[in-house]
Amino acid sequence: MVQLNLLKAYRKQKKNKKPLEPLQEEDHFPTVTIQLPIFNELYVVDRLLDNITKIDYPKDKLQIQVLDDSTDETVGQAKIKVEEYRKQGFDIVHVHRTNRQGYKAGALKEGMLTAKGEFIAIFDADFLPEPDFLKKSLPYFNHEKVGVVQTRWSHLNEDYSLLTKLQAFQLNVHFTVEQAGRCEAGHFLQFNGTAGIWRKTTIYDAGGWHSDTLTEDLDLSYRAQLNGWKINYIEDITCPSELPVEIYGYKSQQFRWMKGGAENTRKLLPVILKSNLPWKTKFYSAMHLMASSIFLIIFWVALLSVPVLYVMDDLNMKATFLGFCLLGTLSVLSVFYEANVVTCWEKQPLHKRIGNFLLLFPTFMAVSMGLSFHNSIAVIQGFRGRKSSFVRTPKFSIIKSTESFAKNTYVIQKIDWKTWVEVLFLGYFIFAIGLAISIEYYSFLMFHSLLMLGFGINFFYSMRHLNLKG
């Protein structure tokens, strides 16, 4: 229901949107500080700085802060690059912290102490904004209560592997239907941590960056909107980025996002429910903040579905409820179709778009189910208030499918306990399929097959990416 309403709002804004003209030479150029939070980005820091210094904006109105919490050779490499561009007349500084207090939020907070800009643009190390990014984005601060402009992520290495294709497939939904739909309908939405611009006064008014959750971007977004600020989501401005190419980086990113969502639910939902916001805003905010909880439902339904096979006949139970699950799947399918086939893949031939969708949608559903245990652990920890460190997603500067990250310093070499438990669940659902065949009860066969496929893909990539250096 929620996603279908967002889809309706998304289609409405597509009909009504009127892109604003970029800043022209005769326009007023406000001062902008670009913040680049980095941590051990040996393979992408040069690319990042080479890209950022190509942004087309008056040098006397632009400040660049390299907020470096690195503990490896990135520090020296970044210093050299910063000095190189400083000599070329850029107002660029290298701020190196040694304690990493507050992680990314702490680095951004420290950068604010010396930020000169009226606006603060933030880019993670793997994001490569186009030269006209600022000129195209700043006009969308077209009302004094617009505190944030968020742009759409595009993907430099979407075609690298099945894993990257699936990530892009999911992110395309968030950065079209979900974000644009929420913006059009007037619901709360979020700054996504990168590829966006803040009004500096908005950050201060909302209480600044907090490091008590793993998703400081979601936290500050909601605090700002609770104070009456608006986030403008601009789908037509894209910022290329690099997707995680190995399973351990992807899963650590998922863990951070899911746990951070639960932490922010615990922190912010009581405030929202007690506020004077309209009931509709409260409802959609609750659904947004609690989105990661879906993995708890998926996991427990999957876990209990196998013993249910034994008692269906004895208890005279019917599987008619699966029809409601099918309706839910069809609504999800329509949203993914709109985001990918209609929008993000629009330049491809129709037959290729349809073929890709028919392959990726069921595979995405399966992999999402295969991550249900891993992500449920993250959600439970978040709701319980258990603290953990900010584990960043390593970037390898991997774009083409012919490139390898086998010799990369950041490749994880240790398989954790959660992966071994996932192997047990792979066997559990293989057993469920065998049981269904033996008792000739097939209502759950598709469900269990997707679970087997999802946990199987998870295990395949875990083993493949573990032994790259062996």
VOTIBA-883253 format. One record per residue (C-alpha): residue in one letter; residue number from 1; x, y, z. Coordinates in steps of 0.2 Angstrom, whole numbers, plus 5000, padded with zeros to 4 digits. Example, Ala and Ser with C-alpha at 12.3 -4.5 7.8 and 13.67 -1.06 7.14 Angstrom:
BEGIN
+---------+-----+------+-------+------+
| residuo | num | east | north |   up |
+---------+-----+------+-------+------+
|       A |   1 | 5062 |  4978 | 5039 |
|       S |   2 | 5068 |  4995 | 5036 |
+---------+-----+------+-------+------+
***
This chain:
BEGIN
+---------+-----+------+-------+------+
| residuo | num | east | north |   up |
+---------+-----+------+-------+------+
|       M |   1 | 5000 |  5000 | 5000 |
|       V |   2 | 5014 |  5012 | 5005 |
|       Q |   3 | 5024 |  5009 | 4990 |
|       L |   4 | 5009 |  5010 | 4978 |
|       N |   5 | 5005 |  5027 | 4985 |
|       L |   6 | 5023 |  5033 | 4983 |
|       L |   7 | 5022 |  5026 | 4965 |
|       K |   8 | 5006 |  5036 | 4962 |
|       A |   9 | 5015 |  5052 | 4969 |
|       Y |  10 | 5030 |  5048 | 4958 |
|       R |  11 | 5020 |  5047 | 4942 |
|       K |  12 | 5012 |  5064 | 4947 |
|       Q |  13 | 5028 |  5073 | 4949 |
|       K |  14 | 5035 |  5066 | 4933 |
|       K |  15 | 5021 |  5074 | 4924 |
|       N |  16 | 5022 |  5091 | 4933 |
|       K |  17 | 5041 |  5093 | 4936 |
|       K |  18 | 5049 |  5109 | 4928 |
|       P |  19 | 5068 |  5108 | 4929 |
|       L |  20 | 5076 |  5124 | 4935 |
|       E |  21 | 5089 |  5133 | 4924 |
|       P |  22 | 5107 |  5131 | 4931 |
|       L |  23 | 5116 |  5146 | 4938 |
|       Q |  24 | 5123 |  5158 | 4924 |
|       E |  25 | 5138 |  5169 | 4924 |
|       E |  26 | 5127 |  5184 | 4928 |
|       D |  27 | 5119 |  5176 | 4943 |
|       H |  28 | 5124 |  5177 | 4961 |
|       F |  29 | 5136 |  5163 | 4966 |
|       P |  30 | 5134 |  5159 | 4985 |
|       T |  31 | 5149 |  5152 | 4994 |
|       V |  32 | 5150 |  5133 | 4995 |
|       T |  33 | 5161 |  5122 | 5006 |
|       I |  34 | 5163 |  5104 | 4999 |
|       Q |  35 | 5167 |  5091 | 5012 |
|       L |  36 | 5175 |  5075 | 5007 |
|       P |  37 | 5175 |  5063 | 5022 |
|       I |  38 | 5187 |  5049 | 5019 |
|       F |  39 | 5194 |  5034 | 5028 |
|       N |  40 | 5207 |  5023 | 5021 |
|       E |  41 | 5203 |  5026 | 5003 |
|       L |  42 | 5220 |  5022 | 4995 |
|       Y |  43 | 5213 |  5017 | 4978 |
|       V |  44 | 5201 |  5031 | 4975 |
|       V |  45 | 5207 |  5047 | 4984 |
|       D |  46 | 5217 |  5053 | 4969 |
|       R |  47 | 5202 |  5050 | 4958 |
|       L |  48 | 5191 |  5059 | 4970 |
|       L |  49 | 5202 |  5075 | 4971 |
|       D |  50 | 5205 |  5076 | 4953 |
|       N |  51 | 5186 |  5075 | 4950 |
|       I |  52 | 5181 |  5088 | 4963 |
|       T |  53 | 5194 |  5101 | 4957 |
|       K |  54 | 5185 |  5100 | 4940 |
|       I |  55 | 5169 |  5107 | 4947 |
|       D |  56 | 5164 |  5122 | 4937 |
|       Y |  57 | 5163 |  5136 | 4951 |
|       P |  58 | 5172 |  5152 | 4955 |
|       K |  59 | 5187 |  5148 | 4965 |
|       D |  60 | 5184 |  5163 | 4977 |
|       K |  61 | 5167 |  5156 | 4981 |
|       L |  62 | 5173 |  5138 | 4984 |
|       Q |  63 | 5181 |  5129 | 4999 |
|       I |  64 | 5186 |  5111 | 4998 |
|       Q |  65 | 5189 |  5101 | 5015 |
|       V |  66 | 5197 |  5084 | 5014 |
|       L |  67 | 5191 |  5076 | 5031 |
|       D |  68 | 5203 |  5062 | 5033 |
|       D |  69 | 5202 |  5049 | 5047 |
|       S |  70 | 5213 |  5037 | 5038 |
|       T |  71 | 5226 |  5026 | 5047 |
|       D |  72 | 5235 |  5020 | 5031 |
|       E |  73 | 5245 |  5027 | 5016 |
|       T |  74 | 5230 |  5037 | 5011 |
|       V |  75 | 5235 |  5051 | 5023 |
|       G |  76 | 5251 |  5054 | 5014 |
|       Q |  77 | 5243 |  5052 | 4997 |
|       A |  78 | 5229 |  5064 | 5001 |
|       K |  79 | 5242 |  5077 | 5008 |
|       I |  80 | 5252 |  5077 | 4992 |
|       K |  81 | 5236 |  5079 | 4981 |
|       V |  82 | 5229 |  5093 | 4992 |
|       E |  83 | 5246 |  5102 | 4991 |
|       E |  84 | 5246 |  5100 | 4972 |
|       Y |  85 | 5229 |  5108 | 4970 |
|       R |  86 | 5232 |  5122 | 4984 |
|       K |  87 | 5247 |  5128 | 4973 |
|       Q |  88 | 5235 |  5129 | 4958 |
|       G |  89 | 5225 |  5142 | 4968 |
|       F |  90 | 5211 |  5131 | 4976 |
|       D |  91 | 5205 |  5134 | 4993 |
|       I |  92 | 5208 |  5116 | 4999 |
|       V |  93 | 5213 |  5109 | 5016 |
|       H |  94 | 5218 |  5092 | 5022 |
|       V |  95 | 5211 |  5089 | 5040 |
|       H |  96 | 5218 |  5073 | 5047 |
|       R |  97 | 5211 |  5066 | 5064 |
|       T |  98 | 5219 |  5052 | 5073 |
|       N |  99 | 5206 |  5047 | 5085 |
|       R | 100 | 5191 |  5045 | 5073 |
|       Q | 101 | 5179 |  5050 | 5086 |
|       G | 102 | 5161 |  5050 | 5080 |
|       Y | 103 | 5167 |  5042 | 5064 |
|       K | 104 | 5160 |  5051 | 5048 |
|       A | 105 | 5148 |  5062 | 5059 |
|       G | 106 | 5163 |  5067 | 5069 |
|       A | 107 | 5173 |  5071 | 5054 |
|       L | 108 | 5159 |  5082 | 5047 |
|       K | 109 | 5156 |  5090 | 5063 |
|       E | 110 | 5174 |  5095 | 5065 |
|       G | 111 | 5174 |  5102 | 5047 |
|       M | 112 | 5160 |  5113 | 5051 |
|       L | 113 | 5171 |  5122 | 5063 |
|       T | 114 | 5181 |  5130 | 5049 |
|       A | 115 | 5168 |  5129 | 5035 |
|       K | 116 | 5166 |  5145 | 5026 |
|       G | 117 | 5152 |  5141 | 5014 |
|       E | 118 | 5134 |  5146 | 5015 |
|       F | 119 | 5130 |  5129 | 5008 |
|       I | 120 | 5139 |  5113 | 5012 |
|       A | 121 | 5141 |  5100 | 4998 |
|       I | 122 | 5145 |  5082 | 5004 |
|       F | 123 | 5153 |  5068 | 4993 |
|       D | 124 | 5159 |  5051 | 4999 |
|       A | 125 | 5175 |  5045 | 4992 |
|       D | 126 | 5168 |  5035 | 4978 |
|       F | 127 | 5156 |  5048 | 4971 |
|       L | 128 | 5161 |  5058 | 4955 |
|       P | 129 | 5150 |  5073 | 4953 |
|       E | 130 | 5149 |  5081 | 4936 |
|       P | 131 | 5157 |  5098 | 4933 |
|       D | 132 | 5141 |  5107 | 4933 |
|       F | 133 | 5134 |  5099 | 4949 |
|       L | 134 | 5134 |  5115 | 4960 |
|       K | 135 | 5127 |  5126 | 4946 |
|       K | 136 | 5113 |  5114 | 4943 |
|       S | 137 | 5109 |  5110 | 4961 |
|       L | 138 | 5110 |  5127 | 4970 |
|       P | 139 | 5094 |  5134 | 4961 |
|       Y | 140 | 5084 |  5121 | 4970 |
|       F | 141 | 5086 |  5131 | 4986 |
|       N | 142 | 5072 |  5141 | 4979 |
|       H | 143 | 5063 |  5144 | 4995 |
|       E | 144 | 5070 |  5150 | 5012 |
|       K | 145 | 5064 |  5134 | 5020 |
|       V | 146 | 5073 |  5122 | 5008 |
|       G | 147 | 5087 |  5116 | 5019 |
|       V | 148 | 5094 |  5101 | 5008 |
|       V | 149 | 5095 |  5097 | 4990 |
|       Q | 150 | 5098 |  5078 | 4987 |
|       T | 151 | 5102 |  5071 | 4970 |
|       R | 152 | 5100 |  5054 | 4962 |
|       W | 153 | 5114 |  5041 | 4963 |
|       S | 154 | 5120 |  5033 | 4946 |
|       H | 155 | 5131 |  5019 | 4945 |
|       L | 156 | 5148 |  5018 | 4937 |
|       N | 157 | 5150 |  4999 | 4938 |
|       E | 158 | 5133 |  4993 | 4937 |
|       D | 159 | 5137 |  4980 | 4924 |
|       Y | 160 | 5153 |  4973 | 4933 |
|       S | 161 | 5144 |  4958 | 4940 |
|       L | 162 | 5127 |  4950 | 4945 |
|       L | 163 | 5130 |  4957 | 4963 |
|       T | 164 | 5132 |  4975 | 4957 |
|       K | 165 | 5117 |  4974 | 4945 |
|       L | 166 | 5106 |  4968 | 4959 |
|       Q | 167 | 5112 |  4983 | 4970 |
|       A | 168 | 5108 |  4995 | 4956 |
|       F | 169 | 5092 |  4987 | 4953 |
|       Q | 170 | 5087 |  4990 | 4972 |
|       L | 171 | 5094 |  5008 | 4973 |
|       N | 172 | 5085 |  5013 | 4957 |
|       V | 173 | 5069 |  5011 | 4967 |
|       H | 174 | 5075 |  5021 | 4981 |
|       F | 175 | 5081 |  5035 | 4970 |
|       T | 176 | 5066 |  5037 | 4959 |
|       V | 177 | 5049 |  5031 | 4966 |
|       E | 178 | 5053 |  5032 | 4985 |
|       Q | 179 | 5063 |  5048 | 4986 |
|       A | 180 | 5054 |  5058 | 4972 |
|       G | 181 | 5037 |  5051 | 4978 |
|       R | 182 | 5040 |  5056 | 4996 |
|       C | 183 | 5045 |  5073 | 4990 |
|       E | 184 | 5030 |  5076 | 4979 |
|       A | 185 | 5018 |  5070 | 4992 |
|       G | 186 | 5026 |  5081 | 5006 |
|       H | 187 | 5031 |  5066 | 5017 |
|       F | 188 | 5048 |  5066 | 5026 |
|       L | 189 | 5062 |  5060 | 5016 |
|       Q | 190 | 5081 |  5059 | 5019 |
|       F | 191 | 5098 |  5066 | 5014 |
|       N | 192 | 5107 |  5050 | 5008 |
|       G | 193 | 5124 |  5055 | 5016 |
|       T | 194 | 5132 |  5060 | 5000 |
|       A | 195 | 5129 |  5068 | 4983 |
|       G | 196 | 5119 |  5082 | 4991 |
|       I | 197 | 5120 |  5100 | 4998 |
|       W | 198 | 5115 |  5107 | 5015 |
|       R | 199 | 5111 |  5125 | 5019 |
|       K | 200 | 5123 |  5128 | 5033 |
|       T | 201 | 5110 |  5136 | 5044 |
|       T | 202 | 5099 |  5121 | 5043 |
|       I | 203 | 5113 |  5110 | 5050 |
|       Y | 204 | 5115 |  5121 | 5065 |
|       D | 205 | 5097 |  5124 | 5068 |
|       A | 206 | 5094 |  5105 | 5068 |
|       G | 207 | 5107 |  5102 | 5081 |
|       G | 208 | 5122 |  5097 | 5070 |
|       W | 209 | 5129 |  5080 | 5066 |
|       H | 210 | 5126 |  5067 | 5080 |
|       S | 211 | 5136 |  5051 | 5080 |
|       D | 212 | 5124 |  5040 | 5091 |
|       T | 213 | 5117 |  5031 | 5076 |
|       L | 214 | 5126 |  5022 | 5061 |
|       T | 215 | 5116 |  5033 | 5049 |
|       E | 216 | 5119 |  5050 | 5054 |
|       D | 217 | 5112 |  5056 | 5038 |
|       L | 218 | 5095 |  5049 | 5041 |
|       D | 219 | 5095 |  5056 | 5059 |
|       L | 220 | 5100 |  5074 | 5054 |
|       S | 221 | 5087 |  5074 | 5040 |
|       Y | 222 | 5073 |  5070 | 5051 |
|       R | 223 | 5078 |  5082 | 5065 |
|       A | 224 | 5079 |  5096 | 5052 |
|       Q | 225 | 5062 |  5092 | 5045 |
|       L | 226 | 5055 |  5091 | 5062 |
|       N | 227 | 5061 |  5109 | 5064 |
|       G | 228 | 5051 |  5114 | 5048 |
|       W | 229 | 5065 |  5113 | 5035 |
|       K | 230 | 5061 |  5105 | 5018 |
|       I | 231 | 5072 |  5092 | 5008 |
|       N | 232 | 5071 |  5095 | 4989 |
|       Y | 233 | 5074 |  5079 | 4980 |
|       I | 234 | 5080 |  5082 | 4962 |
|       E | 235 | 5079 |  5066 | 4951 |
|       D | 236 | 5086 |  5074 | 4935 |
|       I | 237 | 5103 |  5078 | 4943 |
|       T | 238 | 5113 |  5062 | 4944 |
|       C | 239 | 5130 |  5059 | 4953 |
|       P | 240 | 5140 |  5044 | 4947 |
|       S | 241 | 5146 |  5032 | 4961 |
|       E | 242 | 5155 |  5015 | 4963 |
|       L | 243 | 5145 |  5001 | 4970 |
|       P | 244 | 5153 |  4988 | 4981 |
|       V | 245 | 5160 |  4974 | 4970 |
|       E | 246 | 5163 |  4960 | 4984 |
|       I | 247 | 5150 |  4953 | 4996 |
|       Y | 248 | 5159 |  4957 | 5012 |
|       G | 249 | 5159 |  4976 | 5008 |
|       Y | 250 | 5141 |  4975 | 5002 |
|       K | 251 | 5135 |  4965 | 5018 |
|       S | 252 | 5144 |  4978 | 5029 |
|       Q | 253 | 5135 |  4992 | 5020 |
|       Q | 254 | 5119 |  4983 | 5022 |
|       F | 255 | 5122 |  4980 | 5041 |
|       R | 256 | 5126 |  4998 | 5044 |
|       W | 257 | 5110 |  5004 | 5034 |
|       M | 258 | 5099 |  4992 | 5043 |
|       K | 259 | 5105 |  4994 | 5060 |
|       G | 260 | 5106 |  5013 | 5058 |
|       G | 261 | 5088 |  5013 | 5052 |
|       A | 262 | 5083 |  5004 | 5068 |
|       E | 263 | 5093 |  5015 | 5079 |
|       N | 264 | 5084 |  5030 | 5072 |
|       T | 265 | 5067 |  5022 | 5074 |
|       R | 266 | 5071 |  5020 | 5092 |
|       K | 267 | 5078 |  5038 | 5093 |
|       L | 268 | 5066 |  5048 | 5083 |
|       L | 269 | 5049 |  5039 | 5081 |
|       P | 270 | 5043 |  5043 | 5099 |
|       V | 271 | 5047 |  5062 | 5095 |
|       I | 272 | 5038 |  5061 | 5079 |
|       L | 273 | 5022 |  5052 | 5086 |
|       K | 274 | 5022 |  5065 | 5100 |
|       S | 275 | 5023 |  5080 | 5088 |
|       N | 276 | 5009 |  5090 | 5080 |
|       L | 277 | 5013 |  5083 | 5063 |
|       P | 278 | 4998 |  5077 | 5052 |
|       W | 279 | 4994 |  5059 | 5055 |
|       K | 280 | 4998 |  5055 | 5037 |
|       T | 281 | 5016 |  5062 | 5040 |
|       K | 282 | 5018 |  5052 | 5056 |
|       F | 283 | 5012 |  5036 | 5047 |
|       Y | 284 | 5024 |  5038 | 5032 |
|       S | 285 | 5038 |  5043 | 5043 |
|       A | 286 | 5035 |  5027 | 5054 |
|       M | 287 | 5035 |  5016 | 5038 |
|       H | 288 | 5051 |  5024 | 5032 |
|       L | 289 | 5060 |  5023 | 5048 |
|       M | 290 | 5055 |  5005 | 5051 |
|       A | 291 | 5058 |  4999 | 5034 |
|       S | 292 | 5073 |  4988 | 5039 |
|       S | 293 | 5061 |  4978 | 5051 |
|       I | 294 | 5054 |  4969 | 5035 |
|       F | 295 | 5069 |  4958 | 5037 |
|       L | 296 | 5063 |  4952 | 5054 |
|       I | 297 | 5046 |  4947 | 5046 |
|       I | 298 | 5054 |  4938 | 5031 |
|       F | 299 | 5066 |  4928 | 5042 |
|       W | 300 | 5054 |  4922 | 5055 |
|       V | 301 | 5041 |  4918 | 5042 |
|       A | 302 | 5054 |  4908 | 5032 |
|       L | 303 | 5060 |  4899 | 5048 |
|       L | 304 | 5043 |  4894 | 5053 |
|       S | 305 | 5037 |  4889 | 5036 |
|       V | 306 | 5046 |  4873 | 5037 |
|       P | 307 | 5038 |  4865 | 5052 |
|       V | 308 | 5021 |  4872 | 5046 |
|       L | 309 | 5023 |  4859 | 5032 |
|       Y | 310 | 5021 |  4845 | 5045 |
|       V | 311 | 5005 |  4852 | 5052 |
|       M | 312 | 4995 |  4859 | 5038 |
|       D | 313 | 4984 |  4844 | 5035 |
|       D | 314 | 4983 |  4839 | 5053 |
|       L | 315 | 4976 |  4856 | 5058 |
|       N | 316 | 4966 |  4858 | 5042 |
|       M | 317 | 4975 |  4874 | 5038 |
|       K | 318 | 4974 |  4882 | 5021 |
|       A | 319 | 4987 |  4891 | 5011 |
|       T | 320 | 4975 |  4904 | 5005 |
|       F | 321 | 4985 |  4918 | 5014 |
|       L | 322 | 4998 |  4915 | 5001 |
|       G | 323 | 4986 |  4925 | 4989 |
|       F | 324 | 4989 |  4940 | 4999 |
|       C | 325 | 5008 |  4938 | 4998 |
|       L | 326 | 5006 |  4937 | 4979 |
|       L | 327 | 4997 |  4953 | 4979 |
|       G | 328 | 5011 |  4961 | 4989 |
|       T | 329 | 5023 |  4954 | 4977 |
|       L | 330 | 5014 |  4961 | 4962 |
|       S | 331 | 5014 |  4979 | 4970 |
|       V | 332 | 5033 |  4977 | 4973 |
|       L | 333 | 5035 |  4971 | 4955 |
|       S | 334 | 5026 |  4986 | 4948 |
|       V | 335 | 5037 |  4998 | 4958 |
|       F | 336 | 5053 |  4990 | 4953 |
|       Y | 337 | 5047 |  4990 | 4935 |
|       E | 338 | 5043 |  5008 | 4935 |
|       A | 339 | 5060 |  5013 | 4943 |
|       N | 340 | 5071 |  5002 | 4932 |
|       V | 341 | 5062 |  4997 | 4915 |
|       V | 342 | 5053 |  5014 | 4913 |
|       T | 343 | 5065 |  5026 | 4921 |
|       C | 344 | 5083 |  5021 | 4924 |
|       W | 345 | 5085 |  5009 | 4908 |
|       E | 346 | 5075 |  5020 | 4897 |
|       K | 347 | 5089 |  5022 | 4884 |
|       Q | 348 | 5090 |  5003 | 4882 |
|       P | 349 | 5080 |  4994 | 4869 |
|       L | 350 | 5064 |  4988 | 4876 |
|       H | 351 | 5067 |  4969 | 4873 |
|       K | 352 | 5084 |  4971 | 4883 |
|       R | 353 | 5075 |  4980 | 4897 |
|       I | 354 | 5061 |  4967 | 4899 |
|       G | 355 | 5074 |  4953 | 4898 |
|       N | 356 | 5085 |  4961 | 4912 |
|       F | 357 | 5070 |  4963 | 4923 |
|       L | 358 | 5064 |  4945 | 4921 |
|       L | 359 | 5081 |  4940 | 4926 |
|       L | 360 | 5084 |  4952 | 4940 |
|       F | 361 | 5068 |  4954 | 4949 |
|       P | 362 | 5066 |  4935 | 4955 |
|       T | 363 | 5085 |  4935 | 4959 |
|       F | 364 | 5084 |  4951 | 4969 |
|       M | 365 | 5069 |  4944 | 4979 |
|       A | 366 | 5079 |  4928 | 4982 |
|       V | 367 | 5095 |  4938 | 4987 |
|       S | 368 | 5085 |  4949 | 4999 |
|       M | 369 | 5078 |  4933 | 5007 |
|       G | 370 | 5096 |  4927 | 5008 |
|       L | 371 | 5101 |  4942 | 5018 |
|       S | 372 | 5086 |  4941 | 5030 |
|       F | 373 | 5096 |  4933 | 5044 |
|       H | 374 | 5111 |  4945 | 5042 |
|       N | 375 | 5100 |  4960 | 5042 |
|       S | 376 | 5089 |  4954 | 5056 |
|       I | 377 | 5104 |  4954 | 5067 |
|       A | 378 | 5107 |  4972 | 5063 |
|       V | 379 | 5089 |  4977 | 5066 |
|       I | 380 | 5089 |  4968 | 5083 |
|       Q | 381 | 5105 |  4976 | 5088 |
|       G | 382 | 5098 |  4993 | 5083 |
|       F | 383 | 5082 |  4991 | 5092 |
|       R | 384 | 5091 |  4985 | 5108 |
|       G | 385 | 5103 |  5000 | 5107 |
|       R | 386 | 5119 |  4989 | 5106 |
|       K | 387 | 5133 |  5000 | 5100 |
|       S | 388 | 5145 |  4995 | 5086 |
|       S | 389 | 5159 |  5004 | 5076 |
|       F | 390 | 5156 |  5012 | 5059 |
|       V | 391 | 5163 |  4999 | 5047 |
|       R | 392 | 5165 |  5009 | 5030 |
|       T | 393 | 5162 |  5000 | 5014 |
|       P | 394 | 5179 |  4998 | 5005 |
|       K | 395 | 5181 |  5006 | 4987 |
|       F | 396 | 5193 |  4998 | 4974 |
|       S | 397 | 5191 |  5009 | 4959 |
|       I | 398 | 5184 |  4995 | 4950 |
|       I | 399 | 5173 |  4999 | 4935 |
|       K | 400 | 5175 |  4987 | 4921 |
|       S | 401 | 5171 |  4968 | 4922 |
|       T | 402 | 5189 |  4964 | 4916 |
|       E | 403 | 5196 |  4973 | 4932 |
|       S | 404 | 5201 |  4963 | 4947 |
|       F | 405 | 5202 |  4967 | 4965 |
|       A | 406 | 5211 |  4951 | 4970 |
|       K | 407 | 5227 |  4961 | 4976 |
|       N | 408 | 5217 |  4974 | 4985 |
|       T | 409 | 5223 |  4978 | 5002 |
|       Y | 410 | 5205 |  4980 | 5009 |
|       V | 411 | 5199 |  4963 | 5003 |
|       I | 412 | 5192 |  4954 | 5019 |
|       Q | 413 | 5200 |  4938 | 5023 |
|       K | 414 | 5190 |  4931 | 5037 |
|       I | 415 | 5173 |  4923 | 5036 |
|       D | 416 | 5162 |  4927 | 5051 |
|       W | 417 | 5150 |  4917 | 5061 |
|       K | 418 | 5135 |  4924 | 5053 |
|       T | 419 | 5140 |  4917 | 5036 |
|       W | 420 | 5142 |  4900 | 5043 |
|       V | 421 | 5124 |  4901 | 5051 |
|       E | 422 | 5118 |  4906 | 5033 |
|       V | 423 | 5126 |  4890 | 5027 |
|       L | 424 | 5115 |  4880 | 5039 |
|       F | 425 | 5100 |  4889 | 5033 |
|       L | 426 | 5104 |  4885 | 5015 |
|       G | 427 | 5104 |  4867 | 5020 |
|       Y | 428 | 5088 |  4870 | 5030 |
|       F | 429 | 5078 |  4876 | 5014 |
|       I | 430 | 5086 |  4862 | 5003 |
|       F | 431 | 5078 |  4850 | 5016 |
|       A | 432 | 5061 |  4860 | 5015 |
|       I | 433 | 5061 |  4857 | 4996 |
|       G | 434 | 5064 |  4839 | 4998 |
|       L | 435 | 5051 |  4838 | 5012 |
|       A | 436 | 5038 |  4846 | 5001 |
|       I | 437 | 5041 |  4834 | 4987 |
|       S | 438 | 5040 |  4819 | 4998 |
|       I | 439 | 5023 |  4824 | 5006 |
|       E | 440 | 5017 |  4831 | 4989 |
|       Y | 441 | 5013 |  4848 | 4996 |
|       Y | 442 | 5019 |  4862 | 4985 |
|       S | 443 | 5011 |  4878 | 4992 |
|       F | 444 | 5028 |  4884 | 4999 |
|       L | 445 | 5039 |  4877 | 4985 |
|       M | 446 | 5042 |  4893 | 4976 |
|       F | 447 | 5045 |  4902 | 4993 |
|       H | 448 | 5058 |  4889 | 4999 |
|       S | 449 | 5066 |  4889 | 4982 |
|       L | 450 | 5069 |  4907 | 4982 |
|       L | 451 | 5076 |  4906 | 5000 |
|       M | 452 | 5088 |  4892 | 4994 |
|       L | 453 | 5093 |  4902 | 4979 |
|       G | 454 | 5096 |  4918 | 4990 |
|       F | 455 | 5106 |  4909 | 5003 |
|       G | 456 | 5115 |  4899 | 4990 |
|       I | 457 | 5121 |  4915 | 4980 |
|       N | 458 | 5126 |  4923 | 4997 |
|       F | 459 | 5137 |  4907 | 5001 |
|       F | 460 | 5144 |  4907 | 4983 |
|       Y | 461 | 5150 |  4925 | 4984 |
|       S | 462 | 5156 |  4923 | 5002 |
|       M | 463 | 5168 |  4909 | 4997 |
|       R | 464 | 5173 |  4916 | 4980 |
|       H | 465 | 5178 |  4933 | 4987 |
|       L | 466 | 5186 |  4926 | 5003 |
|       N | 467 | 5199 |  4916 | 4994 |
|       L | 468 | 5205 |  4929 | 4981 |
|       K | 469 | 5222 |  4931 | 4989 |
|       G | 470 | 5225 |  4913 | 4992 |
+---------+-----+------+-------+------+
***
